[in-house]
Amino acid sequence: MSTQHTVDPAALVTAARGGDPAAQDALVSAYLPLVYNIVGRALNGSVDVDDVVQDTMLRALDGLDGLRNPASFRSWLVAIAMNQVRAHCQDRRIAPGAVEEAEELADPGADFVDLTLVRLQLAGQRRETARATRWLEPDDRGLLSLWWLECAGELTRGEVAAALELSPQHTAVRVQRMKAQLEAARVVVRALDAQPPCEELRGVLLPWDGRPSALWRKRIARHARGCGRCSGLWSGLMPAEGLLAGLALVAVSPALLAEWGPGTGRMTAAGSA
């Protein structure tokens, strides 16, 4: 069930910033899954997802006194999560060797796409759409993480726009562009899964190292548009928003639950950060 219907954020925030540990636990319990899904999908494959989620929750709890309107807690929390994602990506871009180190440490078999497929038991075009997200650029993955939750009924468009620090109109343009990239990525997934494989595509893929990337998404999609055999893969794509509607949140990782589960309290999580 959507977090927007299960808690009274104003009452919880008021009690939590007054020092009520039960209210703090309730806030964490209600919103940790939302933050985990935002960060997990935005940073797919990163070994730092749990750390970024923890930093987000700690910043939120520590900053409750500065929240003017307790009823806006969810929108405020989502904005904090996206700021932490941006900060993490920026740190990765400027830290020497960080990208190579992350690629060595990441477990391709346990990324957020795999967790989504397994825990939500996705099939058909829903499964195809989840796999296609691997082919998006980091900025589009961040937008997708919010838009996915909007489609699932967890966020409003206003909250998505606020988290992106954009107007609703500009957000709509960004979403349309991202959806076009996602559609191309879905065709890429179909082309790579085709059996028997397209011989012309096999030639195109000879230099490919097997890792999803925006460059290879464009190359494979371009092939699929011009290839007599692969051009049919563009047909029958159901709108992604319909496929994502009503999907549940991916369950929080056991490690995060151990730190932030009911009764652990704020001090336990803060002490381990």
RODO-2510 file (C-alpha; in nm, 4 decimals, decimal comma):
residues 273
     n   res          X          Y          Z
     1     m     0,0000     0,0000     0,0000
     2     s     0,1225     0,3493    -0,0794
     3     t     0,3000     0,5364     0,1987
     4     q     0,0875     0,8379     0,1207
     5     h    -0,2180     0,6573     0,2611
     6     t    -0,0727     0,4687     0,5591
     7     v     0,0645     0,7363     0,7913
     8     d    -0,0211     1,0820     0,9225
     9     p     0,3135     1,2523     0,8586
    10     a     0,2245     1,5749     1,0366
    11     a     0,1467     1,4011     1,3654
    12     l     0,4504     1,1725     1,3410
    13     v     0,6885     1,4542     1,2502
    14     t     0,5613     1,6721     1,5330
    15     a     0,6095     1,3909     1,7832
    16     a     0,9445     1,2812     1,6380
    17     r     1,1035     1,6232     1,6522
    18     g     0,9762     1,6523     2,0080
    19     g     1,2028     1,3581     2,0951
    20     d     0,9509     1,0722     2,0884
    21     p     1,1564     0,7625     1,9943
    22     a     0,8442     0,5669     1,8979
    23     a     0,7495     0,8393     1,6505
    24     q     1,1017     0,8386     1,5075
    25     d     1,0798     0,4620     1,4634
    26     a     0,7399     0,5018     1,2978
    27     l     0,8738     0,7579     1,0507
    28     v     1,1642     0,5332     0,9598
    29     s     0,9411     0,2281     0,9275
    30     a     0,6953     0,4127     0,7034
    31     y     0,9434     0,5850     0,4730
    32     l     1,2565     0,3682     0,4618
    33     p     1,1130     0,1502     0,1789
    34     l     1,0353     0,4607    -0,0280
    35     v     1,3867     0,6012     0,0135
    36     y     1,5417     0,2593    -0,0545
    37     n     1,3534     0,2303    -0,3837
    38     i     1,4444     0,5820    -0,4933
    39     v     1,8143     0,5440    -0,4175
    40     g     1,8375     0,1810    -0,5258
    41     r     1,6945     0,2447    -0,8704
    42     a     1,8860     0,5703    -0,9197
    43     l     2,2201     0,4083    -0,8263
    44     n     2,1585     0,0658    -0,9759
    45     g     2,4605    -0,1597    -0,9351
    46     s     2,6366     0,0647    -0,6832
    47     v     2,7752    -0,0906    -0,3668
    48     d     2,6917     0,2349    -0,1862
    49     v     2,3107     0,2172    -0,2037
    50     d     2,2679     0,1244     0,1629
    51     d     2,5099     0,3989     0,2708
    52     v     2,3249     0,6647     0,0702
    53     v     1,9917     0,5477     0,2138
    54     q     2,1318     0,5665     0,5660
    55     d     2,2734     0,9153     0,5064
    56     t     1,9345     1,0266     0,3760
    57     m     1,7448     0,8996     0,6782
    58     l     1,9973     1,0461     0,9217
    59     r     1,9842     1,3865     0,7538
    60     a     1,6058     1,3783     0,7646
    61     l     1,5875     1,2863     1,1313
    62     d     1,8540     1,5388     1,2250
    63     g     1,6834     1,8121     1,0237
    64     l     1,3268     1,7734     1,1490
    65     d     1,3477     2,0975     1,3464
    66     g     1,4013     2,2849     1,0205
    67     l     1,0950     2,1435     0,8459
    68     r     0,8425     2,4284     0,8484
    69     n     0,5378     2,2271     0,7447
    70     p     0,5223     1,8785     0,9013
    71     a     0,2639     1,7715     0,6409
    72     s     0,5271     1,8148     0,3661
    73     f     0,7621     1,5578     0,5222
    74     r     0,7427     1,3085     0,2356
    75     s     0,8182     1,5659    -0,0345
    76     w     1,1031     1,7033     0,1788
    77     l     1,2444     1,3534     0,2361
    78     v     1,2350     1,2692    -0,1349
    79     a     1,4256     1,5901    -0,2102
    80     i     1,6895     1,4946     0,0475
    81     a     1,7220     1,1495    -0,1095
    82     m     1,7780     1,2969    -0,4559
    83     n     2,0312     1,5465    -0,3210
    84     q     2,2229     1,2584    -0,1649
    85     v     2,2109     1,0678    -0,4936
    86     r     2,3474     1,3716    -0,6786
    87     a     2,6209     1,4194    -0,4198
    88     h     2,7195     1,0536    -0,4462
    89     c     2,7373     1,0688    -0,8270
    90     q     2,9417     1,3884    -0,8098
    91     d     3,1844     1,2316    -0,5638
    92     r     3,2223     0,9319    -0,7929
    93     r     3,2972     1,1546    -1,0910
    94     i     3,5739     1,3492    -0,9166
    95     a     3,7328     1,0704    -0,7086
    96     p     4,0328     0,9151    -0,8898
    97     g     3,9703     0,5528    -0,9778
    98     a     3,6254     0,5539    -0,8181
    99     v     3,4433     0,4281    -1,1275
   100     e     3,6854     0,1411    -1,1792
   101     e     3,6692     0,0521    -0,8100
   102     a     3,2894     0,0518    -0,8140
   103     e     3,2831    -0,1742    -1,1194
   104     e     3,5139    -0,4188    -0,9455
   105     l     3,3106    -0,4260    -0,6231
   106     a     2,9589    -0,4261    -0,7687
   107     d     2,7879    -0,7636    -0,7969
   108     p     2,6123    -0,7736    -1,1373
   109     g     2,3949    -1,0597    -1,0129
   110     a     2,2566    -0,8614    -0,7189
   111     d     2,1864    -0,5162    -0,8621
   112     f     1,8585    -0,3362    -0,8069
   113     v     1,7155    -0,4564    -1,1373
   114     d     1,7685    -0,8164    -1,0290
   115     l     1,6130    -0,7425    -0,6900
   116     t     1,3132    -0,5864    -0,8652
   117     l     1,2692    -0,8842    -1,0958
   118     v     1,2936    -1,1413    -0,8183
   119     r     1,1110    -0,9700    -0,5329
   120     l     0,8254    -0,8380    -0,7466
   121     q     0,8162    -1,1518    -0,9651
   122     l     0,7936    -0,9490    -1,2837
   123     a     0,7156    -1,1147    -1,6142
   124     g     0,6522    -1,0211    -1,9752
   125     q     0,6811    -0,6539    -2,0664
   126     r     0,7112    -0,5528    -1,7013
   127     r     1,0236    -0,7666    -1,6756
   128     e     1,1486    -0,6261    -2,0062
   129     t     1,0979    -0,2695    -1,8827
   130     a     1,2867    -0,3309    -1,5590
   131     r     1,5798    -0,4828    -1,7485
   132     a     1,5793    -0,1914    -1,9917
   133     t     1,6526     0,0549    -1,7108
   134     r     2,0127    -0,0701    -1,7048
   135     w     2,0670     0,1046    -2,0395
   136     l     1,9793     0,4558    -1,9201
   137     e     2,2254     0,7326    -1,8380
   138     p     2,2696     0,8116    -1,4646
   139     d     2,0596     1,1303    -1,4861
   140     d     1,7765     0,9431    -1,6561
   141     r     1,7970     0,6659    -1,3965
   142     g     1,7523     0,9251    -1,1238
   143     l     1,4457     1,0634    -1,2999
   144     l     1,3180     0,7124    -1,3650
   145     s     1,3453     0,6248    -0,9956
   146     l     1,0999     0,9047    -0,9178
   147     w     0,8735     0,8539    -1,2193
   148     w     0,8510     0,4787    -1,1484
   149     l     0,7164     0,5609    -0,8023
   150     e     0,4798     0,8198    -0,9473
   151     c     0,3375     0,5559    -1,1806
   152     a     0,3129     0,3112    -0,8903
   153     g     0,1117     0,5640    -0,6882
   154     e     0,3812     0,6360    -0,4280
   155     l     0,4645     0,9937    -0,5349
   156     t     0,2787     1,2831    -0,6943
   157     r     0,4015     1,4800    -0,9954
   158     g     0,4470     1,7794    -0,7674
   159     e     0,6794     1,5778    -0,5431
   160     v     0,8747     1,4540    -0,8442
   161     a     0,9160     1,8099    -0,9718
   162     a     1,0233     1,9361    -0,6282
   163     a     1,2825     1,6611    -0,5932
   164     l     1,4239     1,7476    -0,9353
   165     e     1,4150     2,1197    -0,8499
   166     l     1,2173     2,1815    -1,1708
   167     s     0,8793     2,3253    -1,2606
   168     p     0,6013     2,0739    -1,3344
   169     q     0,6171     2,1814    -1,6999
   170     h     0,9923     2,1238    -1,7264
   171     t     0,9512     1,7952    -1,5395
   172     a     0,6964     1,6807    -1,7987
   173     v     0,9459     1,7517    -2,0777
   174     r     1,2207     1,5625    -1,8949
   175     v     0,9889     1,2675    -1,8362
   176     q     0,8940     1,2497    -2,2045
   177     r     1,2594     1,2472    -2,3076
   178     m     1,3415     0,9782    -2,0525
   179     k     1,0464     0,7666    -2,1696
   180     a     1,1811     0,7806    -2,5258
   181     q     1,5180     0,6515    -2,4050
   182     l     1,3446     0,3806    -2,2028
   183     e     1,1437     0,2704    -2,5064
   184     a     1,4619     0,2423    -2,7116
   185     a     1,6204     0,0431    -2,4295
   186     r     1,3249    -0,1973    -2,4269
   187     v     1,3836    -0,2598    -2,7976
   188     v     1,7512    -0,3192    -2,7207
   189     v     1,6532    -0,5844    -2,4642
   190     r     1,4275    -0,7485    -2,7228
   191     a     1,6984    -0,7418    -2,9906
   192     l     1,9559    -0,9025    -2,7625
   193     d     1,7056    -1,1678    -2,6502
   194     a     1,5911    -1,2577    -3,0027
   195     q     1,6301    -1,6225    -3,0969
   196     p     1,7781    -1,7012    -3,3346
   197     p     1,9864    -1,3830    -3,3132
   198     c     2,0064    -1,1359    -3,5987
   199     e     2,3302    -1,2072    -3,7854
   200     e     2,3714    -0,8432    -3,8866
   201     l     2,3347    -0,7363    -3,5228
   202     r     2,5938    -0,9919    -3,4158
   203     g     2,8398    -0,8140    -3,6440
   204     v     2,7518    -0,4787    -3,4908
   205     l     2,8113    -0,6206    -3,1429
   206     l     3,1596    -0,7616    -3,2053
   207     p     3,3400    -0,4744    -3,0218
   208     w     3,0853    -0,4672    -2,7349
   209     d     3,2135    -0,5675    -2,3893
   210     g     2,8706    -0,6873    -2,2749
   211     r     2,8014    -0,3980    -2,0374
   212     p     2,4849    -0,1915    -2,0869
   213     s     2,5628     0,1694    -2,1775
   214     a     2,3996     0,4674    -2,3419
   215     l     2,6412     0,4464    -2,6367
   216     w     2,5506     0,0871    -2,7126
   217     r     2,1819     0,1537    -2,6524
   218     k     2,1968     0,4099    -2,9328
   219     r     2,3915     0,1805    -3,1647
   220     i     2,1645    -0,1197    -3,1137
   221     a     1,8469     0,0900    -3,1358
   222     r     1,9735     0,2492    -3,4574
   223     h     2,0337    -0,0971    -3,6001
   224     a     1,6849    -0,2075    -3,4961
   225     r     1,5272     0,0878    -3,6786
   226     g     1,7027     0,0117    -4,0054
   227     c     1,7099    -0,3683    -4,0004
   228     g     1,4326    -0,5468    -4,1877
   229     r     1,4324    -0,8257    -3,9313
   230     c     1,4647    -0,6204    -3,6112
   231     s     1,2386    -0,3291    -3,7048
   232     g     0,9338    -0,5262    -3,5928
   233     l     1,0656    -0,5196    -3,2354
   234     w     0,9334    -0,1635    -3,2017
   235     s     0,5774    -0,2904    -3,2373
   236     g     0,3544    -0,3916    -2,9488
   237     l     0,5298    -0,1926    -2,6775
   238     m     0,2772    -0,1251    -2,4040
   239     p     0,3067     0,2208    -2,2385
   240     a     0,5547     0,1943    -1,9535
   241     e     0,3350     0,3939    -1,7153
   242     g     0,0641     0,1313    -1,7481
   243     l     0,3127    -0,1471    -1,6808
   244     l     0,4412     0,0250    -1,3662
   245     a     0,1017     0,1243    -1,2281
   246     g     0,0301    -0,0325    -0,8921
   247     l     0,3640    -0,2112    -0,8567
   248     a     0,4747    -0,2691    -0,4999
   249     l     0,7945    -0,1301    -0,3523
   250     v     1,1009    -0,3528    -0,3505
   251     a     1,1570    -0,4794     0,0036
   252     v     1,4364    -0,3122     0,1986
   253     s     1,7636    -0,5034     0,2147
   254     p     1,8213    -0,7172     0,5273
   255     a     2,1282    -0,5112     0,6183
   256     l     1,9278    -0,1888     0,6252
   257     l     1,6475    -0,3509     0,8204
   258     a     1,9001    -0,4627     1,0798
   259     e     2,0105    -0,1011     1,1247
   260     w     1,6743     0,0730     1,0957
   261     g     1,4141    -0,1864     1,1865
   262     p     1,1442    -0,1217     1,4466
   263     g     1,2896    -0,0696     1,7904
   264     t     1,6457    -0,0061     1,6752
   265     g     1,6013     0,3672     1,7269
   266     r     1,7868     0,6621     1,5883
   267     m     2,1002     0,6238     1,7996
   268     t     2,1758     0,2721     1,6763
   269     a     2,1621     0,3834     1,3128
   270     a     2,3586     0,6999     1,3814
   271     g     2,6260     0,5103     1,5637
   272     s     2,6838     0,2769     1,2712
   273     a     2,6927     0,5453     1,0019
***
